Amino acid sequence: MSIVWINGQFTDDSAAALSIRDAGLLHGAGVFTTMRAYSGRVMAIDRHLARLRQSCQSLFIPLTQSDQSLSAAAAELLARNNLADARLRLTATRGAVRQDPVHGTVMSPSLFFTAVELEKYPPVLYERGMTVVLIDEQKLNPYDVQAGHKTLDYLSRLFALRNANERSANEALWFNVHNYLQSGCMSNVFLVKDGQLITPPTSTELRDASAPYPRSNVLPGVTRSIVIELAAKEGIDVRLAAVNVNELLEADEVFLTNSVMQIMPVCRIERRAVGDDRPGRITRRLAAAYDARVLAETGNPA
């Protein structure tokens, strides 16, 4: 039985409970972030909390706990569960809503941390690269209020991922309503062309990017932001730009990022090989730089 942290208290997961009137349950009104711990230390927790807090502000979800208290809760949660290499998830919902005759609408937000032993991706995927499929029938809507946030409304992504698995692929790539690449089901996407690193912009980055659309569904991923910084330090030119399907298919290299997979090479887009069907030079270079960053931040190798 594992221990969870919920609304400031540690308890057995079997005893943790939310109100049946919680807006996260009834309306999907909630956000979350997934983190990875290396030997008991959470990678980039400050960035995860900053993004979660920004999403809460944008979607009117109260988040009253300080970053310091949440970081301490994460550390104690790992210790109580005797976990070293772990996957953590912090979820915030708008909670139960009631009408008070004096104060009007009153929300009782819910906030909870879970941690489980890390299940790593098979080494063969890093050695041979993932196979991904393209989603044709569904499009991401960048004009949705949830666009660019990691919300609880995840069912369509899970269905797409299941469909990818049924087609012997590991991830599915989404395009927006303007038919430009946005993301994977649970990852950010990068491609390399002629030595340049290219990734679709977030809505915040659009003002400094080349894109024919005014809003974006791209999540400001924590690992994504670290990779962009590492590329700059490595002297690799980074371009934030709209990517159409032809540009994706003609890329020299493609890779995905998230906190659990880190940097994952993509060597096949459906039946089409990417480059020479093996992880590319820049992908491997950035993966090595990321491993060094993990070592520097957590004191432990990736």
VMD Tcl script that draws the C-alpha trace (Angstrom):
set ca {
  {0.00 0.00 0.00}
  {1.41 3.40 -0.98}
  {1.26 6.78 0.75}
  {-0.19 9.83 -0.96}
  {-0.27 13.50 -0.04}
  {-3.67 15.16 -0.30}
  {-4.56 18.70 0.75}
  {-1.60 18.92 3.11}
  {-1.93 15.50 4.72}
  {-0.21 12.16 4.17}
  {-2.45 9.10 4.09}
  {-2.73 5.60 2.63}
  {-3.92 5.74 -0.93}
  {-6.93 3.57 -0.02}
  {-8.06 6.23 2.45}
  {-7.61 9.24 0.16}
  {-10.91 10.70 -1.02}
  {-12.37 13.56 -3.01}
  {-15.89 14.94 -2.89}
  {-18.26 13.53 -5.49}
  {-18.98 17.20 -6.24}
  {-15.34 17.92 -7.09}
  {-15.19 19.91 -10.34}
  {-12.22 17.84 -11.45}
  {-14.49 14.79 -11.47}
  {-17.63 16.47 -12.76}
  {-16.14 18.83 -15.34}
  {-12.47 17.90 -15.80}
  {-11.62 21.24 -14.19}
  {-8.08 20.50 -13.14}
  {-4.45 20.47 -14.18}
  {-1.47 18.29 -13.38}
  {2.24 17.89 -13.88}
  {4.33 14.74 -14.03}
  {7.85 14.73 -12.60}
  {10.74 12.29 -12.42}
  {12.90 11.65 -9.38}
  {16.46 10.34 -9.60}
  {17.73 8.68 -6.41}
  {15.21 10.59 -4.35}
  {15.67 14.04 -5.94}
  {13.05 15.52 -8.26}
  {14.38 16.92 -11.51}
  {13.44 20.56 -12.27}
  {10.69 20.67 -9.64}
  {10.81 24.48 -9.62}
  {9.90 24.58 -13.31}
  {7.10 22.05 -12.88}
  {5.58 24.07 -10.06}
  {5.90 27.33 -11.99}
  {4.06 25.87 -14.98}
  {1.36 24.33 -12.78}
  {0.88 27.64 -10.99}
  {0.58 29.50 -14.29}
  {-2.05 27.04 -15.53}
  {-3.97 27.37 -12.27}
  {-4.00 31.15 -12.65}
  {-5.15 30.94 -16.26}
  {-7.94 28.44 -15.54}
  {-9.12 29.93 -12.21}
  {-7.99 27.02 -10.06}
  {-6.96 28.16 -6.56}
  {-3.44 27.07 -5.55}
  {-2.64 28.40 -2.10}
  {0.33 26.21 -1.08}
  {3.81 27.66 -1.57}
  {6.42 26.12 -3.84}
  {8.55 25.49 -0.78}
  {5.83 23.47 0.95}
  {5.09 21.48 -2.21}
  {8.77 20.69 -2.74}
  {9.00 19.50 0.85}
  {5.88 17.37 0.37}
  {7.43 15.75 -2.71}
  {10.62 14.88 -0.83}
  {8.73 13.43 2.13}
  {6.38 11.50 -0.14}
  {9.37 9.78 -1.77}
  {10.86 9.00 1.64}
  {7.61 7.62 3.08}
  {7.20 5.34 0.07}
  {10.87 4.34 0.12}
  {11.22 5.44 -3.50}
  {14.41 6.54 -5.20}
  {13.78 6.50 -8.95}
  {10.15 7.48 -9.23}
  {7.38 9.06 -11.23}
  {5.45 11.74 -9.36}
  {2.22 13.47 -10.28}
  {0.83 16.63 -8.71}
  {-2.83 17.29 -9.51}
  {-4.87 20.41 -8.75}
  {-8.64 20.70 -9.24}
  {-11.17 23.45 -8.61}
  {-12.66 21.18 -5.97}
  {-16.19 21.26 -4.63}
  {-18.16 24.45 -5.18}
  {-20.90 25.72 -2.87}
  {-22.95 28.87 -2.60}
  {-22.53 30.86 0.61}
  {-25.20 33.50 1.37}
  {-22.52 35.93 2.59}
  {-19.46 35.17 0.44}
  {-21.18 33.93 -2.73}
  {-19.48 31.11 -4.64}
  {-16.92 29.33 -2.47}
  {-14.49 26.79 -3.87}
  {-12.71 24.12 -1.83}
  {-9.85 23.17 -4.18}
  {-8.21 19.77 -4.15}
  {-4.47 19.21 -4.44}
  {-2.78 15.84 -4.28}
  {0.62 14.22 -4.88}
  {1.20 10.60 -5.86}
  {4.46 8.75 -6.42}
  {5.19 5.33 -7.89}
  {8.30 3.42 -8.81}
  {9.61 4.52 -12.18}
  {8.94 2.22 -15.10}
  {11.60 3.16 -17.63}
  {11.11 2.95 -21.35}
  {12.86 -0.11 -22.83}
  {16.51 0.59 -23.78}
  {15.86 -0.69 -27.30}
  {13.69 2.37 -27.99}
  {16.62 4.68 -27.28}
  {18.91 2.48 -29.37}
  {16.59 1.96 -32.36}
  {14.17 4.86 -31.94}
  {10.41 4.95 -31.60}
  {7.82 4.44 -34.30}
  {5.07 7.07 -34.32}
  {1.84 7.48 -36.26}
  {0.08 10.63 -37.43}
  {-3.45 11.47 -36.31}
  {-5.67 12.34 -39.26}
  {-9.22 12.36 -37.92}
  {-8.75 14.58 -34.88}
  {-7.21 18.05 -34.63}
  {-6.15 20.14 -31.66}
  {-8.02 23.40 -31.24}
  {-5.64 26.21 -30.21}
  {-8.61 28.49 -29.49}
  {-9.87 26.26 -26.68}
  {-9.35 27.79 -23.23}
  {-7.46 24.63 -22.24}
  {-4.97 24.91 -25.10}
  {-1.37 24.84 -23.92}
  {-2.26 23.53 -20.46}
  {-1.88 20.01 -19.07}
  {-5.49 19.48 -18.03}
  {-7.45 16.47 -16.82}
  {-9.25 16.30 -20.18}
  {-6.97 13.55 -21.49}
  {-9.34 10.94 -22.90}
  {-8.84 11.79 -26.59}
  {-5.07 11.58 -26.17}
  {-5.32 8.21 -24.44}
  {-7.52 6.88 -27.23}
  {-5.01 8.10 -29.82}
  {-2.17 6.49 -27.90}
  {-4.09 3.21 -27.71}
  {-4.67 3.35 -31.45}
  {-0.93 3.94 -31.97}
  {-0.11 0.90 -29.83}
  {-2.54 -1.22 -31.84}
  {-0.60 -0.18 -34.94}
  {2.70 -1.25 -33.32}
  {3.72 2.36 -32.68}
  {4.73 4.03 -29.43}
  {3.28 7.52 -29.81}
  {0.88 9.50 -32.01}
  {1.53 13.01 -33.30}
  {-1.18 15.66 -33.33}
  {-1.76 18.57 -35.71}
  {-3.83 21.66 -35.00}
  {-6.96 22.77 -36.87}
  {-4.69 24.62 -39.33}
  {-2.89 21.32 -40.09}
  {0.41 22.23 -38.45}
  {2.28 19.93 -36.07}
  {1.67 20.55 -32.36}
  {2.68 17.63 -30.11}
  {2.51 13.96 -29.27}
  {-0.16 12.54 -27.01}
  {2.14 13.03 -24.04}
  {5.26 14.61 -25.46}
  {6.74 17.63 -27.18}
  {8.19 17.21 -30.67}
  {11.50 18.38 -32.13}
  {12.96 17.88 -35.57}
  {16.36 18.54 -37.07}
  {16.89 19.80 -40.61}
  {20.28 20.77 -42.02}
  {21.76 21.01 -38.52}
  {19.01 23.29 -37.19}
  {16.75 22.27 -34.30}
  {13.09 23.12 -34.97}
  {10.08 22.86 -32.67}
  {6.53 24.30 -32.85}
  {6.06 27.37 -30.63}
  {3.87 27.72 -27.58}
  {1.28 30.50 -27.58}
  {3.63 32.65 -25.50}
  {6.45 32.12 -28.01}
  {4.30 32.93 -31.05}
  {5.19 36.61 -31.03}
  {8.85 35.67 -31.62}
  {8.19 32.77 -33.98}
  {7.29 32.15 -37.59}
  {3.78 30.68 -37.55}
  {0.61 31.29 -39.60}
  {-1.70 30.83 -36.61}
  {-2.39 33.17 -33.67}
  {-2.62 30.57 -30.88}
  {-0.98 27.25 -30.16}
  {-1.73 24.00 -28.35}
  {1.95 23.31 -27.65}
  {2.50 22.63 -23.95}
  {5.46 24.56 -22.49}
  {7.09 21.30 -21.48}
  {9.71 21.34 -18.75}
  {12.03 18.95 -20.58}
  {11.36 20.90 -23.77}
  {12.59 24.10 -22.14}
  {15.74 22.39 -20.85}
  {16.50 20.95 -24.29}
  {16.19 24.39 -25.89}
  {18.65 25.77 -23.32}
  {21.05 22.87 -23.84}
  {20.94 23.32 -27.61}
  {21.92 26.98 -27.22}
  {24.85 26.00 -24.99}
  {25.91 23.36 -27.51}
  {25.93 25.95 -30.29}
  {22.95 24.35 -32.07}
  {20.68 26.83 -33.80}
  {17.10 26.62 -32.52}
  {14.11 27.82 -34.55}
  {10.57 28.10 -33.18}
  {8.36 27.69 -36.21}
  {5.24 26.15 -37.66}
  {5.88 22.66 -39.05}
  {3.70 21.08 -41.72}
  {3.48 17.38 -42.46}
  {5.89 17.54 -45.40}
  {8.54 19.27 -43.30}
  {8.07 16.62 -40.62}
  {8.44 13.77 -43.10}
  {11.52 15.35 -44.68}
  {13.33 15.94 -41.36}
  {16.84 14.56 -40.89}
  {16.06 13.68 -37.27}
  {12.99 13.69 -35.01}
  {12.79 13.25 -31.26}
  {10.26 13.57 -28.46}
  {10.62 14.91 -24.94}
  {8.88 14.60 -21.61}
  {10.06 14.24 -18.04}
  {9.86 10.44 -17.95}
  {11.20 9.55 -21.41}
  {13.69 12.47 -21.39}
  {14.89 12.62 -25.03}
  {13.43 9.85 -27.18}
  {14.57 9.41 -30.79}
  {11.91 8.83 -33.45}
  {13.25 6.79 -36.33}
  {10.05 5.83 -38.13}
  {6.92 7.82 -38.93}
  {4.50 5.02 -39.73}
  {6.29 3.12 -42.53}
  {8.65 5.96 -43.46}
  {12.16 5.99 -42.01}
  {13.48 9.19 -40.48}
  {17.00 9.89 -41.75}
  {18.92 6.63 -41.86}
  {16.50 4.87 -39.48}
  {18.62 5.30 -36.36}
  {19.08 8.05 -33.75}
  {20.74 11.05 -35.33}
  {23.89 12.87 -34.31}
  {22.20 15.95 -32.83}
  {19.63 13.81 -30.99}
  {22.44 11.77 -29.40}
  {24.41 14.92 -28.59}
  {21.47 16.53 -26.82}
  {20.65 13.29 -24.98}
  {24.19 13.21 -23.61}
  {23.91 16.87 -22.59}
  {20.61 16.15 -20.86}
  {22.17 13.25 -18.94}
  {24.89 15.62 -17.77}
  {22.24 18.14 -16.71}
  {20.46 15.49 -14.65}
  {23.73 14.58 -12.97}
  {24.48 18.23 -12.19}
  {21.00 18.92 -10.77}
  {20.30 15.71 -8.88}
  {23.77 14.33 -8.25}
  {22.78 11.12 -9.98}
  {23.10 9.83 -13.56}
  {20.01 9.60 -15.75}
}
mol new
graphics top color blue
foreach p $ca { graphics top sphere $p radius 0.5 }
foreach p [lrange $ca 0 end-1] q [lrange $ca 1 end] { graphics top cylinder $p $q radius 0.2 }
display resetview
